Amino acid sequence: MTKAGPTRAKTRGGLLSETRRRRILDWLEEEGSARVRDLAEAFTVSDVTIRQDLERLEAEGHITREYGGAYLNNVASQVASLSLQHSENMDKKRRIGALAASLVSDGETLILDAGSTTTEIATRLTDKRDLTVITNALNIAIILGAVPSVAVHLPGGQFKPPTLSVSGDKAVEYLSDVFAGKLFLATAGVSIDTGLTYPSFADLQLKQAMIAAANKTILVADSTKINLSSFTRLNTLEVVDTFITDDGIKDRDAQAFEALGIEVMIAV
C-alpha cells in the first residue's frame, strides 16, 4: 500500500467544558505536565477558562496546579514502578500482543511504539533470536534489553514520564536513518472519518518518522478505541497496512477498514 505523507494535526475549538476537561486530562496523562498558555492556544479558549478547568481537575484529585500550569499527581509513582498510565482492557491488550508477536520472525528489525499494548508485544518477543528492536519506550527497552539475542536501540530525546517514553526532535532525527521491516504502532483513537488521533501534539512527528522508517505499519489497538477520536490527528488510515484488534470490533467496522485495503486481524 502506498503511504500518504504526514498531515498537519488538527485541533477542535468550541468543545463543551466536560469534554474539554477530559481532553486536557488526556493531554496531562500523555505529557505529565502542561502550561496554561499552551493549553489555551491548543483548545482555542482563554487562559481564564483553562485555569477554571485545571481548578476542577485539581478538585477531583487528578492534578496539582502550579504557577502557569499543572502536573499529573501520580507521575512519580508510575516512573518508580515502571508502570503505565493506561492499564484498562488488559485482557484485550494481552490477546492483541500475543497475535502481534506471532507475526515476528527471528532475525527481523522492528520498531515498537510506546504504549501498554506494544508492551504486551514486547513481553512475548523474549524467546525470539537475532531481533533488532528500535523503540522510544524505556520500559520496552528494559524488557528486551535483558535478552542476549535481542539488540535494542533507543533514540535520544525528552523523557515523558507518564508513557515512559522519549520524544522530540532528536528522536525524529534518529529515525530518519533507520529502516525496519515492521512498525507496531499505538493510537489513542482510530476511525474511518478522523484516522489516527492522539492526546497531544508532542509525538506526532515521531510517529510520522516511525511510519516513514518502516516497510509495513501494523496498528495495534483494542476495540474500545475504534470510532474514538482524541485531540490531534496524525494521519489518514492510508498509512496502515494491518490492524490488529480484539473480537469486540463490529462487523461493519471491520468491513469499513478492509474496504480501505487494510488487513484486519482479530485476536481471540
C-alpha positions, 0 to 999 in steps of 0.5 A, spaced: 500 500 500 502 506 498 503 511 504 500 518 504 505 523 507 504 526 514 498 531 515 498 537 519 494 535 526 488 538 527 485 541 533 477 542 535 475 549 538 468 550 541 468 543 545 463 543 551 467 544 558 466 536 560 469 534 554 474 539 554 476 537 561 477 530 559 481 532 553 486 536 557 486 530 562 488 526 556 493 531 554 496 531 562 496 523 562 500 523 555 505 529 557 505 529 565 505 536 565 502 542 561 502 550 561 496 554 561 498 558 555 499 552 551 493 549 553 489 555 551 492 556 544 491 548 543 483 548 545 482 555 542 479 558 549 482 563 554 487 562 559 481 564 564 477 558 562 483 553 562 485 555 569 477 554 571 478 547 568 485 545 571 481 548 578 476 542 577 481 537 575 485 539 581 478 538 585 477 531 583 484 529 585 487 528 578 492 534 578 496 539 582 496 546 579 502 550 579 504 557 577 502 557 569 500 550 569 499 543 572 502 536 573 499 529 573 499 527 581 501 520 580 507 521 575 512 519 580 509 513 582 508 510 575 516 512 573 518 508 580 514 502 578 515 502 571 508 502 570 503 505 565 498 510 565 493 506 561 492 499 564 484 498 562 482 492 557 488 488 559 485 482 557 484 485 550 491 488 550 494 481 552 490 477 546 492 483 541 500 482 543 500 475 543 497 475 535 502 481 534 508 477 536 506 471 532 507 475 526 515 476 528 520 472 525 527 471 528 532 475 525 527 481 523 528 489 525 522 492 528 520 498 531 515 498 537 511 504 539 510 506 546 504 504 549 501 498 554 499 494 548 506 494 544 508 492 551 504 486 551 508 485 544 514 486 547 513 481 553 512 475 548 518 477 543 523 474 549 524 467 546 525 470 539 533 470 536 537 475 532 531 481 533 533 488 532 528 492 536 528 500 535 523 503 540 522 510 544 519 506 550 524 505 556 520 500 559 520 496 552 527 497 552 528 494 559 524 488 557 528 486 551 534 489 553 535 483 558 535 478 552 542 476 549 539 475 542 535 481 542 539 488 540 535 494 542 536 501 540 533 507 543 533 514 540 535 520 544 530 525 546 525 528 552 523 523 557 515 523 558 514 520 564 507 518 564 508 513 557 515 512 559 517 514 553 522 519 549 520 524 544 522 530 540 526 532 535 532 528 536 528 522 536 525 524 529 532 525 527 534 518 529 529 515 525 530 518 519 536 513 518 533 507 520 529 502 516 525 496 519 521 491 516 515 492 521 512 498 525 507 496 531 504 502 532 499 505 538 493 510 537 489 513 542 483 513 537 482 510 530 476 511 525 474 511 518 472 519 518 478 522 523 484 516 522 489 516 527 488 521 533 492 522 539 492 526 546 497 531 544 501 534 539 508 532 542 509 525 538 506 526 532 512 527 528 515 521 531 510 517 529 510 520 522 518 518 522 516 511 525 511 510 519 516 513 514 522 508 517 518 502 516 516 497 510 509 495 513 505 499 519 501 494 523 496 498 528 495 495 534 489 497 538 483 494 542 476 495 540 474 500 545 478 505 541 475 504 534 470 510 532 474 514 538 477 520 536 482 524 541 485 531 540 490 531 534 490 527 528 496 524 525 494 521 519 489 518 514 488 510 515 492 510 508 498 509 512 496 502 515 497 496 512 494 491 518 490 492 524 490 488 529 484 488 534 480 484 539 473 480 537 469 486 540 470 490 533 463 490 529 462 487 523 461 493 519 467 496 522 471 491 520 468 491 513 469 499 513 477 498 514 478 492 509 474 496 504 480 501 505 485 495 503 487 494 510 488 487 513 484 486 519 486 481 524 482 479 530 485 476 536 481 471 540 
